[in-house]
Amino acid sequence: MSVPWNLIAVTAFGLESVVARELHALGYDDAKAYATGRVGFCGSPEAVCRTNLWLRSAERVLVRVGSVPAHDFDALFEGVRALEWERWIGPKDSFPVSGRSVQSTLSSVPAVQRATKKAIVERLMSSHCASELPESGPEYRVEVSILNDEATLTLDTTGVGLHKRGYRTSVGQAQLRETLAAGLVLLSYWTPQRAFMDPFCGTGTIPIEAALIGRNIAPGLRRGFASEQWRQIPSELWQQLRDEAARAVRPKLETRLIATDIDERALAQARMHAHHAGVGEDIHFQRRAFADVRAKAEFGCLVTNPPYGKRLGDQEDLHALYESMPLVLRRLKNWSYFILTSYPHFEDLIGQPADRRRKLFNAGIECTYYQFHGPRPDQDAAAADIKPVFGGLDARAGRQAEMFATVLAKHARHLRRWPKRGVSCYRVYDRDIPEVPLVVDVYENHLHIAEHERPHDRTRAQHADWQDLMISTACKTLGIERSRAFLKVRSRQRGSRQYERVADRGVRLVVGEQGLRFEVNLSDYIDTGLFLDHRLTRAMVRDRAEGRRFLNLFGYTGAFTVYAAAGGARSTTTVDLSSTYLDWAERNLVLNGFTDDRHELVQADAMEFLVSIKSGEQFDLAVVDPPTYSNSKRTTQDWDVQSRHTELLALLQTRMARGSLIYFSTNLRSFRPHFPETLQAREITNQTVPEDFRNKRIHRCWVLRC
């Protein structure tokens, strides 16, 4: 056994270079990947002990006995029998045979195993002059691996795979294999001197493997190996190397690793596993949602394996999770990020490409290891050329903020007396600067900011930082607390956006307008419940409502109804398809003291409502302020203001008294009116757009006389 052994470190696809680097670090300079999942090197019996104890990302260590042709069974049999099996296997030793065949003539693995076993038996019986082989001694597991009609014969020195470290005593859902987890850490930029985080830690495999690396704890220190029973390797050598590995363990880490997850049961398993691995004090496990990720360290590495929908999670929720990643991770300004996932279109979802990608397999699932490289700790984080992976602002953003502040301050000075005139909700900025496409509305001591999407060259995270800068600028300029500012994004799409829920925070307040009170919701909908551009139109309705029977079609939150009631309307009827908005309208009526049964709220489609009531003089005053487009499962036909307004108004006229008025409004800029000829129409848009709206095309409005 004085001749060096030809050894093979078996690893998962994609980790060959990692295993080769590990072998180099252990002193085996000839280590080189020669096939998928296989790294060859030479060594003595000591190499078998050392690599089994120390390799973190390899699956097992094999001794290469030889290679033989395998184009047919005769060639395989004769080749196997010619190898020096007696050098390894004694007359009483056990030698089970396993096999595999890829792209080869001999495709029947059981037949290959039988032929190999028979050839080894004949060789051993002849070499040991034995009449039988009881196989009652130590186990020398043989593997015959055929690729392209060439068979490689090996002996397994490891036994149970190297991923079985011995610390994981319970099974969790969708656990990552320990060897793969270690490979992810070794492929990252993490060192024990840097902060570490895994925000999807599950049962803790990645942070535990990182802690083992940081503490220099040999992964095989707490387990046994098949070759410990081999006579070729003295037991004293195993003990010597185990003692050496035990002395090499470093003290506990100065900075604890951060491992978070939302599943408390998984965290309980993770804590137990970390304790068994001897690194329980090196990891801080905490229940925390990914959206709440924070870290105090300026530099660090985030290594994680988030859910990707093969076995866990709802697809819609996962899509939202991945979209949120750059917005959450931008908080860790100077960190590097290493994310293993098979989720489709990952880079498109986060809005930027990775610096490096590596194909890996997790439990047979093809994944990609995305690597985003942040600045090094030895770099000056304040230097102009150092940029975070996610987010960051440039000088252009600073200039935009300065211009934004100047315009805001100018408009605020002009409107500062409006609250004393009974108008405490008004528009203070309306996309005045093309580079800052925001609409800023003041709701007493709150801000509602709407961003109108326009093309820009910022990533999603950079744009989120830009949004934060603009919100902070608006709050500082207008003297409003940051917690009282709310941002919404208006996308360009067809539909009735005011009815779309975007959050569920329930930030409501009551505001005043021209002596009346209204509930607004600043957090949960694209619009707040009070259209400020109709302030003057509502006043017109109040002035004409006395003694009239008022109808509010597409009533939304009932603001026009409140004004009509305040103007002395004989009765009001508010029609909307949404029970949510009718409840809101009722609260607005109650806020202003209108609680009697003269004020009717009807949940119905506007057209179907008009069809359902009798024709004749039902109403004297009506407001029709429909969405541009809407659809609902409750209606048989979608609503489109351009194609259906003529039909609606013609039907409405048959329910109106002679000489009555209809206020019709739309925010469709391309709207072409086709009013029934029996209605006298007069456009009053210029009289209805308030002074604070510099966009005079915010809506169009007509008064129609029956």
Phi, psi and omega in degrees: 000018180283341179285135179303143179276140170276118186243155179227127170263117181270135181218166176289153178305132177099345182253011183302315182292328178294314179296320178300319178294322177299317180295320177299318180295332177276358176103007180260084189290342182274000183300131182205135176289126181240352177202166179300121178078011183224131178236120182266147175198167180244151179184173179270181173306329178299325180297324178297314180296311186296316183289323176297323180287325194249337183293130184261325186253359176273155181267326178192166179241127182244151168262127180274113180279322179165175177233143182220156176292149183217043179282342171208173185291328179296315180296319179297313183299311182294321180295317180295317181296334182283345181284154185276071182292330180295340176298332185250312192258124178278173184294341180250357186288152177272140180215071175298150183241129171241164183205168173203155182218128182229126176052047184227160179296318180276090187266346181275104183296316177303320179293322177297317180297317180296316180296320180294314180301314182297320180294320180294318179302311180300318180295314183291319180296323178288314184291323183265003182051046185250146177268345177206160179235098187288341180053046180256359184262200180303153185266131172240091185285124182262138171236132173251119183240114183255127176224122179052045175066024171233129183258131174252128182253128183224162172242134183273116179274349192267313188087235176300137186310150182296344178290344177278085182285332182107352182266341183266099186262352178229155185256127176254176183280129175055047180287147176275138178294142185301320181294322177292318179300316178297320178299321178298317180294317181292335177277349181273179178267010187289139170229160181300345179276352182251156175292154182223142178213140169231103184279357175232056193287339181056234181273012165093012188298313183296308180295328178294315178296323177296319179295320176300320177294313182297326180272356182059041177269121180299128184295337181263011186295331187256019183219171178252171184223151182302321186283358174294341179265356183285138178288341180288343183239111182298142178297331178297326179293317177301313182295321179299315182286329174294317178297319179298318179294322179296322179289338183278351182296132180271162177297169182301153185295141178293322179248119181292143176285147181257125179227119183232157177195163179267352184262107183293328178294318177296321180295323177298318176296319181299316180297319179295316179298317180298321178297314179297328180280352180083016182235024183301327181275355183264353185232133175259104178270134182212141174280121182199137175287152180301325181298340183259015182299131177214158174204142179276332184295140181286320180241150178179178178233132174252118179238123187205160177231082183291162176297145178225023162086000178286323180230344185231151164086156176270135187299319181295318178294321180295319178301315179296323179299312182292324176296329182282345188304309181296330181288329177279315186288343178296342178292334179267078197304314188249024180272165169250152188229137182225112192232121177261123180201155171251008185296131186293146174058038184303311184293327176295320182294319182275348171088014177196154182279155175283158176286331180206150179226147178218131178279129178223166178237130177244108181053042178084355179267125179289124182234169172236135177262103182271129184239123180243116190263114176273181180294153177282151180299336181276000176269152178282110184297340181272354182296148186295330184270002178264118183236141177292159178296310181246123178092197182107151182237147176252178182297329180298320179297321178298318179294320178297320179296321179296314179297319180300314180298321181296314181293317178302313181298321180297312181292323180297321177297320182293327186258007189297337182269355185299319179303326179290341178267008178091010179242098181258359178235119186202166181267128183249347178205135185220071178053038182296327179254119183305326181285348179236078187279063181247154170240123184243120177245136175267127172243084184057253181255027177232161175239138172241116185244126178245129177260128175265117187300132175220154180299141174207169183258016179274148170288172181299318181289320177297322180292324176297320176296321178297316178300316179300319179297316182292322177296314179298320179298315180297316181295316181295318182293321185264359177069040181240139180298142181300326182292348181256018177247137184229130182250135172235156178244123177263109177276153176278104177202159180283134177146170180268086190292336183294342182267005187266125177279132180242349180203178179218050183267336175068038178276099182245149171210161179256127182239161179255148175210115176050046176084359179247166184235141183220143174274132175236151177242110186272349190251332198255346184228157177303316175253161192269347185108352179221106180283109185291336182288348180258017180303314181288324178296319178298321178296322177299317179298317179298319182295335184252007189271344189302126177074004184260155174268114191257136177238129178242098177275147188053055195291341179054236184264012170078022181297317177298325180295317179299316179297318180296318178296320178294334179276001176093026179301142179294322178204159176227144175230122181246124185243127175205152182280342185263124175291329178301314183282332174292321175298321178297316179299321179296319179296322178295320177297316180296320179305329183256012173084014181261090187241000184277174187281006176286348185249104186261137177244125187236123175271106183192160169289139186302313182295316180294327177297314181296324179292325187286336182266161182290146174286159182123187187281089179261327187223154179246343183212133182220150172237128176236104180234075189277159171291162177295316182208143173202154174221156182204148176293342182278349183245152180273344183221136178292154177263129174226117189297324183292316186275340189242358184293325181297313180298316181297313183292325177296319178292318180299322182301327181287350178253006183251149176288155178295134180084001180283168185243144173235125172263119181243131182221150175209151175254014175283113186293328182271013185298133176242111185289136172226070183284149176305140183297339181282354178258136175271112186255138175221122180282132182234026184306314183299333180275347186253347179273119184294163183297326183286352177263101179285341172277097184284000178253023181299327173204170170237145186218141178229152167249127184246128180254131181278000000 
